[in-house]
Amino acid sequence: MRALLLASFLVSTTAVAQTYAPPPPVPPPAPAPLMAPADGPGNGMQLELGLLQTGGVLNLLTDVFSTNTGVGGNAGAFATPQPSLSVGYQWDQNALLLGLGLAAASGPTFLFGIGPTYRRYFTPLRTGAFSGFGEGTIAFEILAPNAGPSSFGIGFDGGLGGEWLFVKNFALFAKATLGYTHIGLPGGLNFDGIGLAGTAGLTLHL
């Protein structure tokens, strides 16, 4: 009888102990797999070649580069230089570029320009994706052959465009810009105009 009571007591004690025993520890969750980095050119040098350019200038003052003379409303005989070659550095959706340009003015006269540009991409550059951008440029211009110490120009423009990275390091780009140009000439002649230009070409990310 004692043995039966003792066995019953042990069974009851074990059941109570199991009822109030703490739950087993929960193992920590497995670490999430590392995501592969997005495919893109990353930070680095950028080379941009303008292959197709078009534009024009609306004369605001004297039309010094055409056979017509007058004040305002005449179409200028040259387009503000748009950089045909730009070299710079691109990082984190930003780019600083230095552009070199050449435009015909009148007869044998040419207008050389150099323009630092800041560009901001609206989305990161990714292979196979399109990234829009906005940019602004300050252009410094010189007439050649030089017509005197006052043969200089300065311009400002801003615009919108986009870049399609069709492979990791090569892209097609297109942009439209609106700008202002001032040209100073000997004898007190000046040219002031606003211009609209479009550029398309190829970009290389190094």
N, CA and C atoms as an extended XYZ file, in Angstrom:
618
Properties=species:S:1:pos:R:3:atomname:S:1:resname:S:1:resid:I:1 pbc="F F F"
N         0.842       -1.201        0.000 N   MET     1
C         0.000        0.000        0.000 CA  MET     1
C         0.874        1.246        0.000 C   MET     1
N         1.928        1.197        0.856 N   ARG     2
C         2.846        2.331        0.897 CA  ARG     2
C         3.507        2.539       -0.465 C   ARG     2
N         3.857        1.448       -1.073 N   ALA     3
C         4.503        1.561       -2.384 CA  ALA     3
C         3.562        2.191       -3.387 C   ALA     3
N         2.263        1.825       -3.328 N   LEU     4
C         1.303        2.384       -4.262 CA  LEU     4
C         1.112        3.873       -4.022 C   LEU     4
N         1.029        4.292       -2.737 N   LEU     5
C         0.886        5.713       -2.413 CA  LEU     5
C         2.113        6.516       -2.848 C   LEU     5
N         3.290        5.898       -2.624 N   LEU     6
C         4.534        6.598       -2.997 CA  LEU     6
C         4.622        6.788       -4.515 C   LEU     6
N         4.225        5.758       -5.246 N   ALA     7
C         4.260        5.872       -6.706 CA  ALA     7
C         3.278        6.921       -7.199 C   ALA     7
N         2.073        6.931       -6.568 N   SER     8
C         1.087        7.933       -6.953 CA  SER     8
C         1.582        9.341       -6.649 C   SER     8
N         2.261        9.537       -5.503 N   PHE     9
C         2.802       10.843       -5.131 CA  PHE     9
C         3.876       11.302       -6.122 C   PHE     9
N         4.725       10.366       -6.509 N   LEU    10
C         5.794       10.717       -7.445 CA  LEU    10
C         5.224       11.116       -8.802 C   LEU    10
N         4.189       10.387       -9.255 N   VAL    11
C         3.575       10.718      -10.536 CA  VAL    11
C         2.943       12.096      -10.482 C   VAL    11
N         2.246       12.417       -9.384 N   SER    12
C         1.604       13.723       -9.244 CA  SER    12
C         2.627       14.833       -9.179 C   SER    12
N         3.708       14.624       -8.457 N   THR    13
C         4.760       15.642       -8.351 CA  THR    13
C         5.411       15.913       -9.698 C   THR    13
N         5.647       14.849      -10.448 N   THR    14
C         6.269       15.010      -11.774 CA  THR    14
C         5.356       15.780      -12.716 C   THR    14
N         4.030       15.481      -12.631 N   ALA    15
C         3.088       16.179      -13.499 CA  ALA    15
C         3.018       17.654      -13.156 C   ALA    15
N         3.013       17.985      -11.850 N   VAL    16
C         2.983       19.387      -11.429 CA  VAL    16
C         4.246       20.101      -11.851 C   VAL    16
N         5.402       19.434      -11.693 N   ALA    17
C         6.672       20.050      -12.082 CA  ALA    17
C         6.727       20.326      -13.571 C   ALA    17
N         6.167       19.357      -14.350 N   GLN    18
C         6.154       19.578      -15.797 CA  GLN    18
C         5.207       20.706      -16.192 C   GLN    18
N         4.089       20.862      -15.407 N   THR    19
C         3.127       21.909      -15.717 CA  THR    19
C         3.731       23.292      -15.523 C   THR    19
N         4.537       23.498      -14.482 N   TYR    20
C         5.108       24.803      -14.160 CA  TYR    20
C         6.553       24.969      -14.614 C   TYR    20
N         7.062       24.025      -15.355 N   ALA    21
C         8.440       24.138      -15.845 CA  ALA    21
C         8.529       25.252      -16.881 C   ALA    21
N         9.615       26.079      -16.912 N   PRO    22
C         9.758       27.149      -17.913 CA  PRO    22
C         9.870       26.571      -19.311 C   PRO    22
N         9.355       27.303      -20.305 N   PRO    23
C         9.444       26.787      -21.685 CA  PRO    23
C        10.896       26.738      -22.139 C   PRO    23
N        11.173       25.857      -23.048 N   PRO    24
C        12.560       25.774      -23.544 CA  PRO    24
C        12.944       27.070      -24.252 C   PRO    24
N        14.200       27.457      -24.225 N   PRO    25
C        14.633       28.710      -24.874 CA  PRO    25
C        14.413       28.663      -26.377 C   PRO    25
N        13.986       29.814      -26.898 N   VAL    26
C        13.754       29.924      -28.345 CA  VAL    26
C        15.079       30.270      -29.023 C   VAL    26
N        15.495       29.503      -30.003 N   PRO    27
C        16.770       29.831      -30.678 CA  PRO    27
C        16.664       31.151      -31.420 C   PRO    27
N        17.752       31.916      -31.497 N   PRO    28
C        17.720       33.202      -32.219 CA  PRO    28
C        17.429       32.980      -33.693 C   PRO    28
N        16.765       33.967      -34.315 N   PRO    29
C        16.469       33.810      -35.756 CA  PRO    29
C        17.734       33.774      -36.584 C   PRO    29
N        17.657       33.048      -37.646 N   ALA    30
C        18.809       32.966      -38.552 CA  ALA    30
C        19.038       34.323      -39.205 C   ALA    30
N        20.289       34.724      -39.374 N   PRO    31
C        20.553       36.030      -40.014 CA  PRO    31
C        20.021       36.061      -41.427 C   PRO    31
N        19.488       37.242      -41.783 N   ALA    32
C        18.955       37.413      -43.145 CA  ALA    32
C        20.083       37.331      -44.160 C   ALA    32
N        19.829       36.738      -45.293 N   PRO    33
C        20.892       36.659      -46.310 CA  PRO    33
C        21.268       38.047      -46.804 C   PRO    33
N        22.545       38.235      -47.035 N   LEU    34
C        23.033       39.518      -47.526 CA  LEU    34
C        22.516       39.758      -48.943 C   LEU    34
N        22.002       40.983      -49.147 N   MET    35
C        21.500       41.330      -50.474 CA  MET    35
C        22.658       41.679      -51.403 C   MET    35
N        22.555       41.223      -52.600 N   ALA    36
C        23.597       41.542      -53.575 CA  ALA    36
C        23.552       43.031      -53.897 C   ALA    36
N        24.693       43.690      -54.017 N   PRO    37
C        24.693       45.119      -54.339 CA  PRO    37
C        24.042       45.384      -55.691 C   PRO    37
N        23.348       46.515      -55.771 N   ALA    38
C        22.692       46.875      -57.027 CA  ALA    38
C        23.737       47.077      -58.117 C   ALA    38
N        23.406       46.626      -59.297 N   ASP    39
C        24.336       46.708      -60.417 CA  ASP    39
C        24.342       48.129      -60.979 C   ASP    39
N        25.487       48.762      -60.943 N   GLY    40
C        25.625       50.116      -61.466 CA  GLY    40
C        27.092       50.463      -61.594 C   GLY    40
N        27.395       51.624      -62.165 N   PRO    41
C        28.802       51.974      -62.379 CA  PRO    41
C        29.547       52.350      -61.109 C   PRO    41
N        28.824       52.745      -60.039 N   GLY    42
C        29.508       53.201      -58.839 CA  GLY    42
C        30.119       54.575      -59.041 C   GLY    42
N        30.872       55.015      -58.051 N   ASN    43
C        31.521       56.319      -58.131 CA  ASN    43
C        32.760       56.238      -59.016 C   ASN    43
N        32.996       57.277      -59.787 N   GLY    44
C        34.181       57.259      -60.637 CA  GLY    44
C        34.151       58.346      -61.696 C   GLY    44
N        35.131       58.296      -62.590 N   MET    45
C        35.250       59.272      -63.661 CA  MET    45
C        34.106       59.115      -64.665 C   MET    45
N        33.759       60.228      -65.302 N   GLN    46
C        32.688       60.237      -66.283 CA  GLN    46
C        33.137       61.030      -67.503 C   GLN    46
N        32.949       60.445      -68.680 N   LEU    47
C        33.306       61.070      -69.952 CA  LEU    47
C        32.048       61.132      -70.811 C   LEU    47
N        31.709       62.333      -71.276 N   GLU    48
C        30.464       62.518      -72.017 CA  GLU    48
C        30.766       63.153      -73.365 C   GLU    48
N        30.285       62.534      -74.412 N   LEU    49
C        30.530       63.003      -75.775 CA  LEU    49
C        29.198       63.357      -76.425 C   LEU    49
N        29.040       64.647      -76.776 N   GLY    50
C        27.839       65.085      -77.466 CA  GLY    50
C        27.940       64.788      -78.948 C   GLY    50
N        27.059       63.917      -79.459 N   LEU    51
C        27.110       63.512      -80.862 CA  LEU    51
C        26.129       64.282      -81.732 C   LEU    51
N        25.016       64.705      -81.156 N   LEU    52
C        23.994       65.427      -81.900 CA  LEU    52
C        23.603       66.661      -81.103 C   LEU    52
N        23.807       67.849      -81.711 N   GLN    53
C        23.512       69.094      -81.023 CA  GLN    53
C        22.716       70.025      -81.930 C   GLN    53
N        21.762       70.708      -81.355 N   THR    54
C        20.992       71.684      -82.099 CA  THR    54
C        20.595       72.813      -81.157 C   THR    54
N        20.397       73.984      -81.700 N   GLY    55
C        20.030       75.103      -80.840 CA  GLY    55
C        20.045       76.403      -81.610 C   GLY    55
N        19.651       77.459      -80.929 N   GLY    56
C        19.644       78.785      -81.530 CA  GLY    56
C        19.552       79.842      -80.456 C   GLY    56
N        19.838       81.065      -80.845 N   VAL    57
C        19.844       82.178      -79.912 CA  VAL    57
C        18.876       83.247      -80.396 C   VAL    57
N        18.036       83.744      -79.516 N   LEU    58
C        17.173       84.878      -79.805 CA  LEU    58
C        17.881       86.138      -79.348 C   LEU    58
N        18.194       87.004      -80.322 N   ASN    59
C        18.947       88.225      -80.025 CA  ASN    59
C        18.096       89.204      -79.222 C   ASN    59
N        18.669       89.725      -78.150 N   LEU    60
C        17.968       90.690      -77.322 CA  LEU    60
C        18.402       92.125      -77.607 C   LEU    60
N        19.651       92.304      -78.099 N   LEU    61
C        20.151       93.660      -78.374 CA  LEU    61
C        20.506       93.781      -79.848 C   LEU    61
N        21.764       94.055      -80.154 N   THR    62
C        22.169       94.280      -81.542 CA  THR    62
C        22.610       92.976      -82.188 C   THR    62
N        22.140       92.736      -83.395 N   ASP    63
C        22.481       91.506      -84.111 CA  ASP    63
C        23.851       91.680      -84.774 C   ASP    63
N        24.921       91.565      -84.001 N   VAL    64
C        26.254       91.876      -84.510 CA  VAL    64
C        26.830       90.762      -85.362 C   VAL    64
N        26.205       89.577      -85.373 N   PHE    65
C        26.775       88.468      -86.112 CA  PHE    65
C        25.987       88.111      -87.366 C   PHE    65
N        25.127       89.010      -87.823 N   SER    66
C        24.408       88.744      -89.060 CA  SER    66
C        24.462       89.986      -89.949 C   SER    66
N        24.002       89.854      -91.160 N   THR    67
C        24.031       90.986      -92.094 CA  THR    67
C        22.950       92.009      -91.773 C   THR    67
N        21.946       91.599      -90.989 N   ASN    68
C        20.895       92.533      -90.612 CA  ASN    68
C        21.291       93.277      -89.350 C   ASN    68
N        20.818       94.498      -89.229 N   THR    69
C        21.046       95.255      -88.005 CA  THR    69
C        19.699       95.681      -87.456 C   THR    69
N        19.671       95.859      -86.180 N   GLY    70
C        18.409       96.226      -85.563 CA  GLY    70
C        18.478       95.949      -84.082 C   GLY    70
N        17.400       96.183      -83.420 N   VAL    71
C        17.336       95.986      -81.977 CA  VAL    71
C        16.246       94.990      -81.677 C   VAL    71
N        16.639       93.880      -81.101 N   GLY    72
C        15.681       92.892      -80.617 CA  GLY    72
C        14.966       92.153      -81.730 C   GLY    72
N        14.551       90.930      -81.416 N   GLY    73
C        13.700       90.165      -82.301 CA  GLY    73
C        14.399       89.464      -83.440 C   GLY    73
N        15.685       89.695      -83.641 N   ASN    74
C        16.398       89.042      -84.731 CA  ASN    74
C        17.034       87.749      -84.247 C   ASN    74
N        17.034       86.764      -85.104 N   ALA    75
C        17.681       85.507      -84.750 CA  ALA    75
C        19.179       85.650      -84.959 C   ALA    75
N        19.941       85.336      -83.939 N   GLY    76
C        21.387       85.429      -84.039 CA  GLY    76
C        21.941       84.424      -85.029 C   GLY    76
N        23.104       84.728      -85.595 N   ALA    77
C        23.689       83.870      -86.617 CA  ALA    77
C        24.547       82.767      -86.021 C   ALA    77
N        24.512       82.573      -84.721 N   PHE    78
C        25.279       81.493      -84.112 CA  PHE    78
C        24.508       80.952      -82.925 C   PHE    78
N        24.885       79.803      -82.493 N   ALA    79
C        24.282       79.184      -81.316 CA  ALA    79
C        25.290       79.208      -80.176 C   ALA    79
N        24.791       79.394      -78.966 N   THR    80
C        25.666       79.361      -77.807 CA  THR    80
C        26.420       78.038      -77.762 C   THR    80
N        27.731       78.065      -77.549 N   PRO    81
C        28.476       76.795      -77.553 CA  PRO    81
C        27.931       75.811      -76.521 C   PRO    81
N        27.618       74.644      -76.984 N   GLN    82
C        27.237       73.559      -76.090 CA  GLN    82
C        28.409       72.589      -76.026 C   GLN    82
N        28.826       72.195      -74.818 N   PRO    83
C        29.998       71.321      -74.720 CA  PRO    83
C        29.824       70.046      -75.531 C   PRO    83
N        30.754       69.795      -76.427 N   SER    84
C        30.736       68.558      -77.187 CA  SER    84
C        31.518       67.469      -76.477 C   SER    84
N        32.338       67.874      -75.519 N   LEU    85
C        33.108       66.910      -74.739 CA  LEU    85
C        33.132       67.380      -73.292 C   LEU    85
N        32.724       66.513      -72.380 N   SER    86
C        32.719       66.834      -70.952 CA  SER    86
C        33.425       65.731      -70.187 C   SER    86
N        34.263       66.131      -69.253 N   VAL    87
C        35.009       65.186      -68.413 CA  VAL    87
C        34.797       65.585      -66.966 C   VAL    87
N        34.581       64.594      -66.106 N   GLY    88
C        34.368       64.928      -64.702 CA  GLY    88
C        34.293       63.699      -63.824 C   GLY    88
N        33.665       63.884      -62.668 N   TYR    89
C        33.570       62.818      -61.656 CA  TYR    89
C        32.128       62.700      -61.195 C   TYR    89
N        31.648       61.456      -61.061 N   GLN    90
C        30.281       61.182      -60.647 CA  GLN    90
C        30.300       60.406      -59.333 C   GLN    90
N        29.469       60.849      -58.374 N   TRP    91
C        29.385       60.151      -57.081 CA  TRP    91
C        27.986       60.351      -56.494 C   TRP    91
N        27.404       59.280      -55.971 N   ASP    92
C        26.151       59.335      -55.199 CA  ASP    92
C        25.108       60.251      -55.835 C   ASP    92
N        24.782       60.031      -57.075 N   GLN    93
C        23.765       60.784      -57.818 CA  GLN    93
C        24.174       62.231      -58.087 C   GLN    93
N        25.453       62.563      -57.939 N   ASN    94
C        25.977       63.893      -58.255 CA  ASN    94
C        27.082       63.751      -59.294 C   ASN    94
N        27.293       64.810      -60.055 N   ALA    95
C        28.388       64.817      -61.024 CA  ALA    95
C        28.880       66.240      -61.212 C   ALA    95
N        30.194       66.396      -61.275 N   LEU    96
C        30.845       67.650      -61.633 CA  LEU    96
C        31.575       67.422      -62.947 C   LEU    96
N        31.230       68.205      -63.963 N   LEU    97
C        31.785       68.020      -65.295 CA  LEU    97
C        32.389       69.326      -65.794 C   LEU    97
N        33.414       69.209      -66.610 N   LEU    98
C        34.018       70.354      -67.280 CA  LEU    98
C        33.853       70.142      -68.767 C   LEU    98
N        33.079       71.026      -69.407 N   GLY    99
C        32.770       70.861      -70.819 CA  GLY    99
C        33.567       71.799      -71.700 C   GLY    99
N        33.892       71.321      -72.898 N   LEU   100
C        34.582       72.108      -73.915 CA  LEU   100
C        33.674       72.191      -75.138 C   LEU   100
N        33.507       73.408      -75.694 N   GLY   101
C        32.601       73.565      -76.818 CA  GLY   101
C        33.167       74.462      -77.894 C   GLY   101
N        32.603       74.359      -79.090 N   LEU   102
C        33.014       75.151      -80.240 CA  LEU   102
C        31.782       75.417      -81.092 C   LEU   102
N        31.592       76.682      -81.464 N   ALA   103
C        30.457       77.038      -82.315 CA  ALA   103
C        30.900       78.064      -83.338 C   ALA   103
N        30.343       77.982      -84.554 N   ALA   104
C        30.628       78.958      -85.593 CA  ALA   104
C        29.861       80.234      -85.292 C   ALA   104
N        30.532       81.383      -85.421 N   ALA   105
C        29.878       82.663      -85.171 CA  ALA   105
C        29.474       83.288      -86.499 C   ALA   105
N        30.411       83.929      -87.190 N   SER   106
C        30.108       84.563      -88.481 CA  SER   106
C        31.356       84.517      -89.338 C   SER   106
N        31.209       84.014      -90.565 N   GLY   107
C        32.364       83.918      -91.450 CA  GLY   107
C        33.414       82.994      -90.854 C   GLY   107
N        34.676       83.490      -90.789 N   PRO   108
C        35.745       82.636      -90.257 CA  PRO   108
C        35.853       82.698      -88.734 C   PRO   108
N        34.905       83.319      -88.077 N   THR   109
C        34.996       83.501      -86.628 CA  THR   109
C        34.328       82.338      -85.902 C   THR   109
N        34.990       81.880      -84.846 N   PHE   110
C        34.464       80.793      -84.035 CA  PHE   110
C        34.392       81.231      -82.584 C   PHE   110
N        33.540       80.590      -81.856 N   LEU   111
C        33.357       80.879      -80.446 CA  LEU   111
C        33.728       79.636      -79.649 C   LEU   111
N        34.815       79.743      -78.892 N   PHE   112
C        35.252       78.641      -78.031 CA  PHE   112
C        34.666       78.843      -76.639 C   PHE   112
N        34.242       77.758      -76.031 N   GLY   113
C        33.673       77.853      -74.696 CA  GLY   113
C        34.167       76.754      -73.780 C   GLY   113
N        34.274       77.079      -72.496 N   ILE   114
C        34.584       76.104      -71.464 CA  ILE   114
C        33.578       76.314      -70.346 C   ILE   114
N        32.975       75.233      -69.881 N   GLY   115
C        31.889       75.399      -68.936 CA  GLY   115
C        31.878       74.335      -67.846 C   GLY   115
N        32.109       74.726      -66.595 N   PRO   116
C        31.906       73.789      -65.475 CA  PRO   116
C        30.417       73.571      -65.242 C   PRO   116
N        30.050       72.315      -65.000 N   THR   117
C        28.648       71.924      -64.860 CA  THR   117
C        28.458       71.090      -63.603 C   THR   117
N        27.388       71.382      -62.877 N   TYR   118
C        26.964       70.513      -61.770 CA  TYR   118
C        25.680       69.811      -62.197 C   TYR   118
N        25.635       68.508      -61.985 N   ARG   119
C        24.470       67.699      -62.365 CA  ARG   119
C        24.003       66.872      -61.167 C   ARG   119
N        22.689       66.780      -61.038 N   ARG   120
C        22.087       65.973      -59.982 CA  ARG   120
C        21.150       64.945      -60.621 C   ARG   120
N        21.480       63.655      -60.424 N   TYR   121
C        20.611       62.585      -60.905 CA  TYR   121
C        19.469       62.385      -59.916 C   TYR   121
N        18.252       62.231      -60.430 N   PHE   122
C        17.090       62.083      -59.564 CA  PHE   122
C        16.991       60.676      -58.975 C   PHE   122
N        17.527       59.689      -59.661 N   THR   123
C        17.559       58.308      -59.176 CA  THR   123
C        18.958       57.750      -59.405 C   THR   123
N        19.379       56.736      -58.624 N   PRO   124
C        20.718       56.168      -58.823 CA  PRO   124
C        20.873       55.561      -60.217 C   PRO   124
N        22.089       55.591      -60.714 N   LEU   125
C        22.392       54.979      -62.000 CA  LEU   125
C        22.423       53.466      -61.840 C   LEU   125
N        21.569       52.771      -62.591 N   ARG   126
C        21.460       51.319      -62.530 CA  ARG   126
C        21.449       50.773      -63.949 C   ARG   126
N        22.107       49.632      -64.141 N   THR   127
C        22.166       49.020      -65.459 CA  THR   127
C        20.762       48.679      -65.951 C   THR   127
N        20.461       49.095      -67.160 N   GLY   128
C        19.163       48.833      -67.748 CA  GLY   128
C        18.087       49.810      -67.344 C   GLY   128
N        18.420       50.819      -66.537 N   ALA   129
C        17.416       51.768      -66.044 CA  ALA   129
C        17.675       53.162      -66.607 C   ALA   129
N        16.629       53.982      -66.562 N   PHE   130
C        16.701       55.369      -67.001 CA  PHE   130
C        16.747       56.271      -65.780 C   PHE   130
N        17.682       57.223      -65.758 N   SER   131
C        17.822       58.168      -64.647 CA  SER   131
C        17.709       59.588      -65.188 C   SER   131
N        16.715       60.308      -64.715 N   GLY   132
C        16.594       61.706      -65.085 CA  GLY   132
C        17.558       62.567      -64.286 C   GLY   132
N        17.843       63.774      -64.792 N   PHE   133
C        18.756       64.665      -64.078 CA  PHE   133
C        18.429       66.119      -64.391 C   PHE   133
N        18.894       66.972      -63.511 N   GLY   134
C        18.883       68.410      -63.730 CA  GLY   134
C        20.300       68.932      -63.604 C   GLY   134
N        20.638       70.000      -64.315 N   GLU   135
C        22.001       70.510      -64.280 CA  GLU   135
C        22.038       72.004      -64.516 C   GLU   135
N        23.165       72.607      -64.128 N   GLY   136
C        23.416       74.015      -64.365 CA  GLY   136
C        24.853       74.227      -64.780 C   GLY   136
N        25.087       75.195      -65.684 N   THR   137
C        26.413       75.432      -66.252 CA  THR   137
C        26.727       76.918      -66.282 C   THR   137
N        27.993       77.250      -66.034 N   ILE   138
C        28.539       78.581      -66.288 CA  ILE   138
C        29.538       78.437      -67.437 C   ILE   138
N        29.343       79.180      -68.514 N   ALA   139
C        30.196       79.055      -69.694 CA  ALA   139
C        31.020       80.324      -69.889 C   ALA   139
N        32.320       80.138      -70.110 N   PHE   140
C        33.230       81.240      -70.425 CA  PHE   140
C        33.647       81.082      -71.883 C   PHE   140
N        33.506       82.157      -72.683 N   GLU   141
C        33.641       82.057      -74.123 CA  GLU   141
C        34.620       83.095      -74.670 C   GLU   141
N        35.326       82.712      -75.728 N   ILE   142
C        36.307       83.587      -76.375 CA  ILE   142
C        36.122       83.489      -77.882 C   ILE   142
N        36.140       84.637      -78.560 N   LEU   143
C        36.070       84.664      -80.017 CA  LEU   143
C        37.452       84.432      -80.618 C   LEU   143
N        37.503       83.681      -81.713 N   ALA   144
C        38.754       83.466      -82.434 CA  ALA   144
C        38.469       83.489      -83.939 C   ALA   144
N        39.248       84.195      -84.754 N   PRO   145
C        40.375       85.030      -84.336 CA  PRO   145
C        39.932       86.170      -83.421 C   PRO   145
N        40.805       86.517      -82.514 N   ASN   146
C        40.487       87.528      -81.521 CA  ASN   146
C        40.322       88.891      -82.185 C   ASN   146
N        39.199       89.557      -81.865 N   ALA   147
C        38.931       90.870      -82.455 CA  ALA   147
C        39.353       92.009      -81.542 C   ALA   147
N        40.043       91.700      -80.474 N   GLY   148
C        40.466       92.734      -79.536 CA  GLY   148
C        40.361       92.249      -78.108 C   GLY   148
N        40.792       93.085      -77.169 N   PRO   149
C        40.792       92.656      -75.770 CA  PRO   149
C        39.400       92.448      -75.193 C   PRO   149
N        38.368       92.967      -75.879 N   SER   150
C        37.009       92.833      -75.346 CA  SER   150
C        36.248       91.660      -75.941 C   SER   150
N        36.905       90.842      -76.740 N   SER   151
C        36.219       89.735      -77.406 CA  SER   151
C        36.064       88.553      -76.452 C   SER   151
N        35.099       88.660      -75.583 N   PHE   152
C        34.878       87.612      -74.594 CA  PHE   152
C        33.381       87.428      -74.428 C   PHE   152
N        33.029       86.366      -73.754 N   GLY   153
C        31.626       86.115      -73.477 CA  GLY   153
C        31.467       85.316      -72.205 C   GLY   153
N        30.289       85.386      -71.652 N   ILE   154
C        29.949       84.587      -70.484 CA  ILE   154
C        28.489       84.170      -70.618 C   ILE   154
N        28.192       82.964      -70.185 N   GLY   155
C        26.834       82.469      -70.308 CA  GLY   155
C        26.443       81.616      -69.117 C   GLY   155
N        25.157       81.514      -68.924 N   PHE   156
C        24.600       80.678      -67.862 CA  PHE   156
C        23.459       79.871      -68.470 C   PHE   156
N        23.395       78.611      -68.144 N   ASP   157
C        22.252       77.839      -68.614 CA  ASP   157
C        21.909       76.743      -67.617 C   ASP   157
N        20.692       76.285      -67.715 N   GLY   158
C        20.198       75.179      -66.893 CA  GLY   158
C        19.270       74.330      -67.720 C   GLY   158
N        19.128       73.076      -67.334 N   GLY   159
C        18.280       72.211      -68.136 CA  GLY   159
C        17.965       70.898      -67.459 C   GLY   159
N        17.190       70.099      -68.166 N   LEU   160
C        16.764       68.775      -67.716 CA  LEU   160
C        17.127       67.759      -68.775 C   LEU   160
N        17.376       66.540      -68.336 N   GLY   161
C        17.714       65.480      -69.270 CA  GLY   161
C        17.581       64.129      -68.615 C   GLY   161
N        18.108       63.131      -69.292 N   GLY   162
C        18.055       61.773      -68.778 CA  GLY   162
C        19.163       60.929      -69.364 C   GLY   162
N        19.484       59.862      -68.651 N   GLU   163
C        20.563       58.968      -69.063 CA  GLU   163
C        20.086       57.521      -68.940 C   GLU   163
N        20.237       56.763      -70.018 N   TRP   164
C        19.864       55.345      -70.022 CA  TRP   164
C        21.140       54.517      -70.049 C   TRP   164
N        21.394       53.802      -68.954 N   LEU   165
C        22.590       52.976      -68.816 CA  LEU   165
C        22.297       51.606      -69.423 C   LEU   165
N        22.580       51.440      -70.713 N   PHE   166
C        22.200       50.192      -71.381 CA  PHE   166
C        23.144       49.046      -71.040 C   PHE   166
N        24.388       49.327      -70.643 N   VAL   167
C        25.272       48.347      -70.013 CA  VAL   167
C        25.915       49.043      -68.815 C   VAL   167
N        26.697       48.303      -68.045 N   LYS   168
C        27.155       48.829      -66.763 CA  LYS   168
C        27.921       50.132      -66.889 C   LYS   168
N        28.725       50.309      -67.918 N   ASN   169
C        29.597       51.476      -68.015 CA  ASN   169
C        29.307       52.388      -69.200 C   ASN   169
N        28.276       52.095      -69.986 N   PHE   170
C        27.960       52.918      -71.149 CA  PHE   170
C        26.492       53.328      -71.096 C   PHE   170
N        26.248       54.586      -71.462 N   ALA   171
C        24.884       55.106      -71.426 CA  ALA   171
C        24.647       56.035      -72.597 C   ALA   171
N        23.375       56.183      -72.967 N   LEU   172
C        22.929       57.199      -73.904 CA  LEU   172
C        22.269       58.315      -73.108 C   LEU   172
N        22.526       59.561      -73.486 N   PHE   173
C        21.929       60.671      -72.765 CA  PHE   173
C        21.302       61.653      -73.747 C   PHE   173
N        20.357       62.421      -73.253 N   ALA   174
C        19.744       63.516      -74.008 CA  ALA   174
C        19.327       64.584      -73.015 C   ALA   174
N        19.441       65.854      -73.414 N   LYS   175
C        19.074       66.943      -72.516 CA  LYS   175
C        18.665       68.164      -73.314 C   LYS   175
N        17.902       69.026      -72.677 N   ALA   176
C        17.511       70.312      -73.247 CA  ALA   176
C        17.861       71.390      -72.239 C   ALA   176
N        18.477       72.486      -72.703 N   THR   177
C        18.917       73.549      -71.813 CA  THR   177
C        18.439       74.902      -72.328 C   THR   177
N        18.224       75.790      -71.401 N   LEU   178
C        17.857       77.172      -71.704 CA  LEU   178
C        18.887       78.070      -71.047 C   LEU   178
N        19.465       79.006      -71.814 N   GLY   179
C        20.555       79.797      -71.260 CA  GLY   179
C        20.578       81.229      -71.753 C   GLY   179
N        21.439       81.998      -71.110 N   TYR   180
C        21.670       83.412      -71.448 CA  TYR   180
C        23.142       83.583      -71.796 C   TYR   180
N        23.427       84.383      -72.834 N   THR   181
C        24.796       84.633      -73.275 CA  THR   181
C        25.026       86.129      -73.464 C   THR   181
N        26.187       86.587      -73.014 N   HIS   182
C        26.625       87.971      -73.253 CA  HIS   182
C        27.977       87.928      -73.945 C   HIS   182
N        28.088       88.649      -75.061 N   ILE   183
C        29.350       88.764      -75.801 CA  ILE   183
C        29.732       90.239      -75.852 C   ILE   183
N        30.962       90.551      -75.430 N   GLY   184
C        31.481       91.912      -75.519 CA  GLY   184
C        32.470       92.032      -76.658 C   GLY   184
N        32.359       93.120      -77.441 N   LEU   185
C        33.209       93.335      -78.603 CA  LEU   185
C        33.845       94.716      -78.526 C   LEU   185
N        34.949       94.917      -79.252 N   PRO   186
C        35.560       96.245      -79.275 CA  PRO   186
C        34.593       97.289      -79.847 C   PRO   186
N        34.779       98.514      -79.458 N   GLY   187
C        33.937       99.596      -79.950 CA  GLY   187
C        32.624       99.716      -79.216 C   GLY   187
N        32.493       99.042      -78.105 N   GLY   188
C        31.277       99.152      -77.320 CA  GLY   188
C        30.124       98.294      -77.789 C   GLY   188
N        30.345       97.437      -78.803 N   LEU   189
C        29.277       96.556      -79.264 CA  LEU   189
C        29.094       95.401      -78.284 C   LEU   189
N        27.866       95.037      -78.087 N   ASN   190
C        27.559       93.919      -77.206 CA  ASN   190
C        26.478       93.053      -77.836 C   ASN   190
N        26.495       91.810      -77.471 N   PHE   191
C        25.452       90.886      -77.888 CA  PHE   191
C        24.916       90.198      -76.644 C   PHE   191
N        23.610       90.246      -76.460 N   ASP   192
C        22.961       89.551      -75.357 CA  ASP   192
C        21.815       88.732      -75.931 C   ASP   192
N        21.770       87.478      -75.582 N   GLY   193
C        20.732       86.635      -76.136 CA  GLY   193
C        20.356       85.505      -75.206 C   GLY   193
N        19.185       84.945      -75.449 N   ILE   194
C        18.762       83.742      -74.746 CA  ILE   194
C        18.675       82.629      -75.772 C   ILE   194
N        19.055       81.441      -75.370 N   GLY   195
C        19.105       80.344      -76.326 CA  GLY   195
C        18.543       79.063      -75.753 C   GLY   195
N        17.971       78.253      -76.627 N   LEU   196
C        17.478       76.929      -76.284 CA  LEU   196
C        18.275       75.923      -77.087 C   LEU   196
N        18.806       74.921      -76.413 N   ALA   197
C        19.671       73.949      -77.099 CA  ALA   197
C        19.301       72.541      -76.668 C   ALA   197
N        19.509       71.602      -77.571 N   GLY   198
C        19.323       70.185      -77.283 CA  GLY   198
C        20.573       69.413      -77.622 C   GLY   198
N        20.922       68.460      -76.781 N   THR   199
C        22.143       67.672      -76.970 CA  THR   199
C        21.839       66.206      -76.682 C   THR   199
N        22.402       65.316      -77.501 N   ALA   200
C        22.302       63.889      -77.275 CA  ALA   200
C        23.655       63.262      -77.566 C   ALA   200
N        23.965       62.196      -76.853 N   GLY   201
C        25.257       61.562      -77.076 CA  GLY   201
C        25.475       60.339      -76.216 C   GLY   201
N        26.728       60.051      -75.986 N   LEU   202
C        27.162       58.828      -75.308 CA  LEU   202
C        27.941       59.189      -74.060 C   LEU   202
N        27.708       58.465      -72.975 N   THR   203
C        28.423       58.676      -71.712 CA  THR   203
C        29.171       57.390      -71.345 C   THR   203
N        30.410       57.575      -70.883 N   LEU   204
C        31.243       56.471      -70.418 CA  LEU   204
C        31.548       56.691      -68.953 C   LEU   204
N        31.250       55.681      -68.115 N   HIS   205
C        31.557       55.710      -66.691 CA  HIS   205
C        32.760       54.817      -66.427 C   HIS   205
N        33.820       55.369      -65.880 N   LEU   206
C        35.051       54.629      -65.644 CA  LEU   206
C        35.202       54.271      -64.176 C   LEU   206
